[in-house]
Amino acid sequence: MQDFEGRVAVITGGASGVGFGQAQVFGRLGCRIAIIDVRRDALDEAAARLADEGIDVYAVPLDIRDRDAWVRAVDEIEAHFADTVSLLFNTAGVNGFGPLDAATYADFDWVLGVNLGGVVNGIQTVLPRMIRAGRGGHIVSVASMAGFEGSPVAGIYAASKAAVITLMESYALSLGAHGIGVSVLCPASVRTDIAHALERRPDDLADGSSFRDDPGFVAAQQRLYEGGMDPVELAEHVRHAIEHDLLHVLPFIETREGLRRHQERILAAYDDYRTDPAAAAERLRAFDRYRTESGRLRAAEPHPATH
Ligand SMILES: NC(=O)c1ccc[n+]([C@@H]2O[C@H](COP(=O)([O-])OP(=O)(O)OC[C@H]3O[C@@H](n4cnc5c(N)ncnc54)[C@H](O)[C@@H]3O)[C@@H](O)[C@H]2O)c1
């Protein structure tokens, strides 16, 4: 996708950090920007800053875990701009660090609910409308380099981001026929407010947490992110990905060697087992037959979103 002028872009987490950088970059390209965030004050402040730059911006408070509120929010955005959504940025996310063996259900529900559930809800709300509008578009979800490897202290976060990566890979394999591009952004460290994510934890999931919130730890985290990439620079990489229809957005070159080593460790695991090559070849033939047959069946069916 190359024509950003006048397109409506919805950006979750648009009040801060990565999402705010996306609002600036795509707003400057002429998109009409809807920023969504759970923090109303921060949202109003962000909208005022974007408007000062001359960006056409509309702000909608929303907890992205809330499916009904998503429908109301997108109805409101489409009515405001008198147009359908062409770009969806699933950017809002939260993180907490603590020992995984002390994690509570509330920790899981919060991090998975926002980081994975929020992405699912955004796509479930916006995608059918994009398909019906028939004008193409692009969906970007923000995962993390953390999604490629487990972590003893951010295991829930890593699992949520791993799910977002494979979900977006799956959408990329599904949406080509509709002219809708898909990208998954995997940042390492970005100069944002995410060290304070625990302050966004909702009251309904406040009880019992394994996540560290002592001021020394939060301050150390804050210093780490202060050394990260600028959100505007990151959003320019996302623009490049959209313009060239690239799925994996991996602009943090310093993580390349670690990812390669991790993937090699996974591949080396095959060597731990003695297997029968003839049986493997037979399984492959069964897969090929299944692919041909299911492709034929799929081609004969109407698509539910367009009929
Ligand atoms: N900062 C980094 O180093 C880094 C690294 C990898 C991935 N990421 C990812 O980037 C994305 C953006 O985070 P950021 O670093 O800009 O952090 P941030 O805290 O500056 O911004 C996140 C925004 O999401 C909002 N939010 C939180 N919960 C929400 C909810 N339930 N509904 C709606 N909005 C909600 C927050 O209010 C906040 O404005 C996240 O998905 C994060 O996991 C960040």
Ligand as a Chemical Component Dictionary entry (heavy atoms), coordinates in Angstrom:
data_LIG
# 
_chem_comp.id                   LIG 
_chem_comp.type                 NON-POLYMER 
_chem_comp.pdbx_formal_charge   0 
_chem_comp.three_letter_code    LIG 
# 
loop_
_chem_comp_atom.comp_id 
_chem_comp_atom.atom_id 
_chem_comp_atom.alt_atom_id 
_chem_comp_atom.type_symbol 
_chem_comp_atom.charge 
_chem_comp_atom.model_Cartn_x 
_chem_comp_atom.model_Cartn_y 
_chem_comp_atom.model_Cartn_z 
_chem_comp_atom.pdbx_ordinal 
LIG N1  N1  N 0  9.044  -0.086 24.536 1  
LIG C1  C1  C 0  9.675  -1.174 24.140 2  
LIG O1  O1  O 0  10.890 -1.317 24.333 3  
LIG C2  C2  C 0  8.919  -2.283 23.453 4  
LIG C3  C3  C 0  9.631  -3.406 23.026 5  
LIG C4  C4  C 0  8.945  -4.428 22.375 6  
LIG C5  C5  C 0  7.593  -4.313 22.146 7  
LIG N2  N2  N 1  6.933  -3.221 22.582 8  
LIG C6  C6  C 0  5.487  -3.151 22.344 9  
LIG O2  O2  O 0  5.131  -1.890 21.820 10 
LIG C7  C7  C 0  3.739  -1.662 22.100 11 
LIG C8  C8  C 0  3.551  -0.234 22.576 12 
LIG O3  O3  O 0  4.148  -0.087 23.860 13 
LIG P1  P1  P 0  5.026  1.185  24.251 14 
LIG O4  O4  O 0  6.398  0.716  24.444 15 
LIG O5  O5  O -1 4.739  2.289  23.340 16 
LIG O6  O6  O 0  4.448  1.453  25.725 17 
LIG P2  P2  P 0  3.623  2.679  26.306 18 
LIG O7  O7  O 0  3.271  2.272  27.701 19 
LIG O8  O8  O 0  4.383  3.959  26.120 20 
LIG O9  O9  O 0  2.323  2.728  25.393 21 
LIG C9  C9  C 0  1.335  1.719  25.466 22 
LIG C10 C10 C 0  -0.023 2.369  25.472 23 
LIG O10 O10 O 0  -1.016 1.326  25.526 24 
LIG C11 C11 C 0  -2.058 1.775  26.383 25 
LIG N3  N3  N 0  -2.823 0.636  26.922 26 
LIG C12 C12 C 0  -2.448 -0.222 27.895 27 
LIG N4  N4  N 0  -3.431 -1.085 28.148 28 
LIG C13 C13 C 0  -4.464 -0.769 27.313 29 
LIG C14 C14 C 0  -5.760 -1.290 27.126 30 
LIG N5  N5  N 0  -6.228 -2.314 27.858 31 
LIG N6  N6  N 0  -6.549 -0.727 26.180 32 
LIG C15 C15 C 0  -6.103 0.340  25.452 33 
LIG N7  N7  N 0  -4.883 0.886  25.618 34 
LIG C16 C16 C 0  -4.070 0.333  26.536 35 
LIG C17 C17 C 0  -1.347 2.552  27.476 36 
LIG O11 O11 O 0  -2.228 3.419  28.168 37 
LIG C18 C18 C 0  -0.257 3.263  26.704 38 
LIG O12 O12 O 0  -0.658 4.551  26.300 39 
LIG C19 C19 C 0  3.333  -2.727 23.100 40 
LIG O13 O13 O 0  2.589  -3.728 22.442 41 
LIG C20 C20 C 0  4.641  -3.275 23.595 42 
LIG O14 O14 O 0  4.546  -4.593 24.038 43 
LIG C21 C21 C 0  7.552  -2.192 23.232 44 
# 
loop_
_chem_comp_bond.comp_id 
_chem_comp_bond.atom_id_1 
_chem_comp_bond.atom_id_2 
_chem_comp_bond.value_order 
_chem_comp_bond.pdbx_ordinal 
LIG N1  C1  SING 1  
LIG C1  O1  DOUB 2  
LIG C1  C2  SING 3  
LIG C2  C3  SING 4  
LIG C2  C21 DOUB 5  
LIG C3  C4  DOUB 6  
LIG C4  C5  SING 7  
LIG C5  N2  DOUB 8  
LIG N2  C6  SING 9  
LIG N2  C21 SING 10 
LIG C6  O2  SING 11 
LIG C6  C20 SING 12 
LIG O2  C7  SING 13 
LIG C7  C8  SING 14 
LIG C7  C19 SING 15 
LIG C8  O3  SING 16 
LIG O3  P1  SING 17 
LIG P1  O4  DOUB 18 
LIG P1  O5  SING 19 
LIG P1  O6  SING 20 
LIG O6  P2  SING 21 
LIG P2  O7  DOUB 22 
LIG P2  O8  SING 23 
LIG P2  O9  SING 24 
LIG O9  C9  SING 25 
LIG C9  C10 SING 26 
LIG C10 O10 SING 27 
LIG C10 C18 SING 28 
LIG O10 C11 SING 29 
LIG C11 N3  SING 30 
LIG C11 C17 SING 31 
LIG N3  C12 SING 32 
LIG N3  C16 SING 33 
LIG C12 N4  DOUB 34 
LIG N4  C13 SING 35 
LIG C13 C14 SING 36 
LIG C13 C16 DOUB 37 
LIG C14 N5  SING 38 
LIG C14 N6  DOUB 39 
LIG N6  C15 SING 40 
LIG C15 N7  DOUB 41 
LIG N7  C16 SING 42 
LIG C17 O11 SING 43 
LIG C17 C18 SING 44 
LIG C18 O12 SING 45 
LIG C19 O13 SING 46 
LIG C19 C20 SING 47 
LIG C20 O14 SING 48 
# 
